[in-house]
Amino acid sequence: MARSPAAVGSRPNRAVLLAVTCLGQFMVLLDNTIVGAALPDMQHRLHTQLTGLQWIVDAYVLLVAMLLLSGGVFADRFGRKRVYLTGAVVFTAASALCSLAPSVGWLIAGRALQGIGASALSPASLALLAAAYPVPQERIKAIGLWAGFSGIGLAAGPVAGGVLTDAFGWPAIFLVNLPIGAILLLVGLRHLDESRNPNAPAIDIPGTVLSVVAVGALTYGLIEGGARGWTAPVILGSFAAAAILLAAFVAVEARRSAPMLPLRLFRQRLFTVSNTAMIVVGFALMGSSFFFSQFFVYVQGSSILRAGLQTLPVSLGMVTVSPFAGRLAARYGFRIVVTIGLTLAGGGLLALGLVHADTGYGNVWWRLAVVGIGFALTMSPLTGATIQAVRPQEGGLASGISSTTRQIGAVLGVAVLGAVVRTRQSGGASFEAGLNSAFVAAGAVTMAAAAFTGLWLARSKPTEGLAVPHRSTGPDAITTPDEATTNTR
């Protein structure tokens, strides 16, 4: 069957497309980890408290989490190139706004805008690759390169954040996105081919709006509860609103012919268990990572640059082990690998809860590395389990839902663990004691998830190895580096 030039393109054009899409995903993932290194400087220069820092992180993660599935559908319906470049423009402009923010409020607004841009740019980048590489084996190699290169952003974030913040202050971590965004626009306009899917499903606007507002209300209650009091009317009202809106979301999704989140998928035990575990992964990983730099700066007295380097074992552990997680799961099964990974990560977090101001770094770095290795062993197999639980033609959608549940867990992790720290401090405990409690709480939740997957994460139907999505556009288009590496093996 003949292939259209727009879908396939020449090999030089495809090489440029691969470079552009990799660079775009690199920028998005870099922003996930670079901000953590700058949080202490933001707190000092913007005169904000822990609540402000939580919003700086969660404003971005919340919008990414809730708009990922819709972003892929937008790319399919309105053009992958158009959505990709639009996302790049929004992300770059938002980065400029963040760098110029005179107050915490403006910075939070910029971060939310960044999240909107990322939710368009990231799924569209993978959708462009899928359209340009229709041959399965070529697509596998392309996505493998996309995953490997973009994954560098995860490891580079703490170091780059520490260097830039130490030398120029926190605005520099956002200014670094401006030249990258300019390159994406200039090269993308000239070399990317447009493509779309005429049979793409309709956009679920009611479901998208309800999900954003519901999770936003829940996040508000969790973050502000520690500062305003858990029984304050506004906090109780936010929790009540979240419950009502979530119920409305479920009701709307149950009645739509093409929902953004098909509720019937949760009838499969493997699908439900794997996504529940993925929420815990996002919760514990992002929630604890939020405090890593703050621990080294405020508790152990490190400089911002040194703190960025000291947190590196987490990212290095993840980037190093992730490519092997899928192979291990294919050989030994999802349950064994995921349970071992969660046990390692939970143990590492519990061990971090025993670290104090006078603990030498030689007795800290390995705990961070164990956390990174443990979570690296879980994410790819959990995505593979989610995909295996559904029909082959729904593999992409399942992958997108897996990424979304992890991001929702990340939003809740920053909010809940921050609330743990604030509650301890309001009771007279030191910041160090609050951090120890947060790490122990994250470790306990992760260990409970290990027991949960050990009991319930079993195959719901016989398969061979890890399933591979048969379509890589639309809702499935957002995939983390470790997930994409696994799904292409």
Backbone hydrogen bonds, N-H to C=O, Kabsch-Sander energy under -0.5 kcal/mol:
donor,donor_aa,acceptor,acceptor_aa,energy
7,A,4,S,-0.5
8,V,4,S,-2.2
9,G,5,P,-0.7
14,R,10,S,-2.5
15,A,11,R,-2.3
16,V,12,P,-2.1
17,L,13,N,-2.8
18,L,14,R,-2.5
19,A,15,A,-2.0
20,V,16,V,-2.8
21,T,17,L,-2.8
22,C,18,L,-2.2
23,L,19,A,-2.3
24,G,20,V,-2.2
25,Q,21,T,-2.2
26,F,22,C,-2.4
27,M,23,L,-2.1
28,V,24,G,-1.8
29,L,25,Q,-2.5
30,L,26,F,-2.6
31,D,27,M,-1.7
32,N,28,V,-0.8
33,T,29,L,-1.0
33,T,30,L,-0.7
34,I,30,L,-2.5
35,V,31,D,-0.7
37,A,33,T,-0.7
38,A,34,I,-0.6
38,A,35,V,-1.0
39,L,35,V,-0.7
39,L,36,G,-0.8
42,M,38,A,-2.4
43,Q,39,L,-2.6
44,H,40,P,-1.8
45,R,41,D,-2.8
46,L,42,M,-2.5
48,T,43,Q,-1.2
53,L,49,Q,-1.6
54,Q,50,L,-2.3
55,W,51,T,-2.0
56,I,52,G,-2.0
57,V,53,L,-1.7
58,D,54,Q,-3.2
59,A,55,W,-2.5
60,Y,57,V,-0.5
61,V,57,V,-2.0
62,L,58,D,-2.9
63,L,59,A,-1.1
64,V,60,Y,-2.1
65,A,61,V,-2.9
66,M,62,L,-2.2
67,L,63,L,-1.5
68,L,64,V,-1.2
71,G,67,L,-2.5
72,G,68,L,-1.6
73,V,69,L,-1.3
74,F,70,S,-2.6
75,A,71,G,-2.0
76,D,72,G,-1.9
77,R,73,V,-2.5
78,F,74,F,-2.8
79,G,75,A,-1.2
80,R,195,S,-2.7
83,V,79,G,-2.4
84,Y,80,R,-2.4
85,L,81,K,-2.7
86,T,82,R,-2.2
87,G,83,V,-2.6
88,A,84,Y,-2.2
89,V,85,L,-2.4
90,V,86,T,-2.7
91,F,87,G,-2.7
92,T,88,A,-2.5
93,A,89,V,-2.8
94,A,90,V,-2.5
95,S,91,F,-1.9
96,A,92,T,-2.0
97,L,93,A,-2.2
98,C,94,A,-2.5
99,S,95,S,-2.3
100,L,96,A,-1.4
101,A,97,L,-0.5
101,A,98,C,-1.1
107,L,103,S,-1.9
108,I,104,V,-2.8
109,A,105,G,-2.1
110,G,106,W,-2.3
111,R,107,L,-2.4
112,A,108,I,-2.3
113,L,109,A,-2.0
114,Q,110,G,-2.2
115,G,111,R,-2.1
116,I,112,A,-1.7
117,G,113,L,-2.2
118,A,114,Q,-2.8
119,S,115,G,-2.1
120,A,116,I,-0.7
120,A,117,G,-0.9
121,L,117,G,-2.9
122,S,118,A,-2.4
124,A,120,A,-1.5
125,S,121,L,-1.7
126,L,122,S,-1.3
127,A,123,P,-2.0
128,L,124,A,-2.4
129,L,125,S,-1.5
130,A,126,L,-2.3
131,A,127,A,-2.0
132,A,128,L,-2.0
133,Y,129,L,-1.8
139,R,135,V,-2.6
140,I,136,P,-2.5
141,K,137,Q,-1.8
142,A,138,E,-2.3
143,I,139,R,-2.9
144,G,140,I,-2.1
145,L,141,K,-2.2
146,W,142,A,-2.6
147,A,143,I,-2.8
148,G,144,G,-2.6
149,F,145,L,-2.8
150,S,146,W,-2.0
151,G,147,A,-1.7
152,I,148,G,-0.5
152,I,149,F,-1.4
153,G,150,S,-1.6
154,L,151,G,-0.9
155,A,151,G,-1.1
156,A,152,I,-2.8
157,G,153,G,-1.6
159,V,155,A,-0.6
160,A,156,A,-3.1
161,G,157,G,-3.1
162,G,158,P,-2.1
163,V,159,V,-2.7
164,L,160,A,-2.7
165,T,161,G,-2.3
166,D,162,G,-2.2
167,A,163,V,-1.9
168,F,164,L,-3.1
169,G,164,L,-0.7
169,G,165,T,-1.2
172,A,169,G,-1.7
173,I,170,W,-1.6
174,F,171,P,-1.2
175,L,171,P,-1.6
176,V,172,A,-1.4
177,N,174,F,-1.4
178,L,175,L,-1.4
180,I,176,V,-0.8
181,G,177,N,-2.9
182,A,178,L,-2.3
183,I,179,P,-2.1
184,L,180,I,-2.3
185,L,181,G,-2.1
186,L,182,A,-2.6
187,V,183,I,-2.5
188,G,184,L,-2.1
189,L,185,L,-2.5
190,R,186,L,-0.9
191,H,187,V,-2.6
192,L,188,G,-1.9
197,N,76,D,-2.7
200,A,197,N,-1.9
205,I,203,I,-1.7
208,T,204,D,-2.3
209,V,205,I,-2.7
210,L,206,P,-2.5
211,S,207,G,-2.2
212,V,208,T,-2.3
213,V,209,V,-2.4
214,A,210,L,-2.5
215,V,211,S,-2.3
216,G,212,V,-2.1
217,A,213,V,-2.4
218,L,214,A,-2.1
219,T,215,V,-2.6
220,Y,216,G,-2.4
221,G,217,A,-2.1
222,L,218,L,-2.1
223,I,219,T,-2.7
224,E,220,Y,-2.8
225,G,221,G,-1.5
226,G,222,L,-0.6
228,R,224,E,-3.1
229,G,225,G,-1.9
232,A,229,G,-1.5
235,I,232,A,-0.6
236,L,232,A,-2.5
237,G,233,P,-2.6
238,S,234,V,-1.7
239,F,235,I,-2.1
240,A,236,L,-2.3
241,A,237,G,-2.7
242,A,238,S,-2.3
243,A,239,F,-2.2
244,I,240,A,-2.3
245,L,241,A,-2.8
246,L,242,A,-2.5
247,A,243,A,-2.0
248,A,244,I,-2.3
249,F,245,L,-2.4
250,V,246,L,-2.3
251,A,247,A,-2.2
252,V,248,A,-2.6
253,E,249,F,-2.7
254,A,250,V,-1.9
255,R,251,A,-0.8
255,R,252,V,-0.8
256,R,252,V,-1.1
263,L,261,L,-0.6
265,L,262,P,-1.4
266,F,263,L,-1.5
267,R,264,R,-1.8
268,Q,265,L,-1.6
269,R,267,R,-0.6
272,T,268,Q,-2.3
273,V,269,R,-3.0
274,S,270,L,-2.2
275,N,271,F,-1.9
276,T,272,T,-2.1
277,A,273,V,-2.5
278,M,274,S,-1.8
279,I,275,N,-1.7
280,V,276,T,-1.5
281,V,277,A,-2.1
282,G,278,M,-2.4
283,F,279,I,-2.7
284,A,280,V,-3.0
285,L,281,V,-2.6
286,M,282,G,-1.8
287,G,282,G,-0.6
287,G,283,F,-1.6
288,S,284,A,-1.8
289,S,285,L,-2.3
290,F,286,M,-1.7
291,F,288,S,-1.7
292,F,288,S,-0.6
292,F,289,S,-0.9
293,S,289,S,-0.6
295,F,291,F,-2.4
296,F,292,F,-1.9
297,V,293,S,-2.4
298,Y,294,Q,-2.6
299,V,294,Q,-0.7
299,V,295,F,-1.7
300,Q,295,F,-1.7
301,G,297,V,-0.5
302,S,296,F,-3.2
307,A,303,S,-2.7
308,G,304,I,-2.1
309,L,305,L,-1.7
310,Q,306,R,-2.4
311,T,307,A,-1.5
312,L,309,L,-1.2
314,V,311,T,-1.3
315,S,311,T,-0.7
316,L,312,L,-2.6
317,G,313,P,-2.2
318,M,314,V,-1.9
319,V,315,S,-2.8
320,T,316,L,-2.3
321,V,317,G,-1.8
322,S,318,M,-2.4
324,F,321,V,-1.8
325,A,321,V,-0.9
325,A,322,S,-1.1
326,G,322,S,-0.7
328,L,324,F,-2.2
329,A,325,A,-2.3
330,A,326,G,-2.4
331,R,327,R,-1.6
332,Y,328,L,-3.2
333,G,329,A,-2.0
337,V,333,G,-1.6
338,V,334,F,-2.9
339,T,335,R,-2.3
340,I,336,I,-2.3
341,G,337,V,-2.6
342,L,338,V,-2.9
343,T,339,T,-2.1
344,L,340,I,-2.5
345,A,341,G,-2.7
346,G,342,L,-2.8
347,G,343,T,-2.5
348,G,344,L,-2.6
349,L,345,A,-2.3
350,L,346,G,-2.5
351,A,347,G,-2.3
352,L,348,G,-1.9
353,G,349,L,-1.4
354,L,351,A,-1.5
355,V,352,L,-1.6
359,T,356,H,-1.5
363,N,360,G,-1.9
364,V,361,Y,-2.0
365,W,361,Y,-2.5
367,R,364,V,-0.9
368,L,364,V,-1.6
369,A,365,W,-2.4
370,V,366,W,-2.3
371,V,367,R,-1.9
372,G,368,L,-2.3
373,I,369,A,-2.9
374,G,370,V,-2.7
375,F,371,V,-2.3
376,A,372,G,-2.0
377,L,373,I,-1.6
378,T,375,F,-0.9
379,M,375,F,-1.9
380,S,376,A,-0.7
382,L,378,T,-2.3
383,T,379,M,-2.1
384,G,380,S,-2.7
385,A,381,P,-2.7
386,T,382,L,-2.1
387,I,383,T,-2.3
388,Q,384,G,-2.3
389,A,385,A,-1.2
390,V,387,I,-1.3
394,E,391,R,-2.1
395,G,392,P,-1.6
398,A,394,E,-2.4
399,S,395,G,-2.1
400,G,396,G,-2.2
401,I,397,L,-2.3
402,S,398,A,-2.3
403,S,399,S,-2.0
404,T,400,G,-2.2
405,T,401,I,-2.7
406,R,402,S,-1.8
407,Q,403,S,-1.9
408,I,404,T,-2.5
409,G,405,T,-2.3
410,A,406,R,-1.9
411,V,407,Q,-2.2
412,L,408,I,-2.3
413,G,409,G,-2.5
414,V,410,A,-2.2
415,A,411,V,-1.8
416,V,412,L,-3.3
417,L,413,G,-2.3
418,G,414,V,-1.3
419,A,415,A,-1.7
420,V,416,V,-2.0
421,V,417,L,-1.9
422,R,418,G,-2.5
423,T,419,A,-2.6
424,R,420,V,-2.1
425,Q,421,V,-2.4
426,S,422,R,-2.6
427,G,423,T,-1.0
428,G,425,Q,-2.0
429,A,424,R,-2.3
434,G,430,S,-2.2
435,L,431,F,-2.5
436,N,432,E,-2.3
437,S,433,A,-2.1
438,A,434,G,-2.1
439,F,435,L,-2.7
440,V,436,N,-2.3
441,A,437,S,-2.6
442,A,438,A,-2.5
443,G,439,F,-2.5
444,A,440,V,-2.8
445,V,441,A,-2.3
446,T,442,A,-2.0
447,M,443,G,-2.5
448,A,444,A,-2.2
449,A,445,V,-2.0
450,A,446,T,-1.9
451,A,447,M,-2.0
452,F,448,A,-2.2
453,T,449,A,-2.8
454,G,450,A,-2.2
455,L,451,A,-1.4
456,W,452,F,-2.3
457,L,453,T,-2.0
458,A,456,W,-1.9
465,G,463,T,-0.6
470,H,392,P,-0.8
474,G,72,G,-0.7
476,D,473,T,-1.1
477,A,474,G,-2.1
478,I,475,P,-0.6
479,T,477,A,-0.6
484,A,480,T,-3.0
485,T,481,P,-2.1
486,T,482,D,-2.0
487,N,483,E,-2.9
488,T,484,A,-0.9
489,R,486,T,-1.8
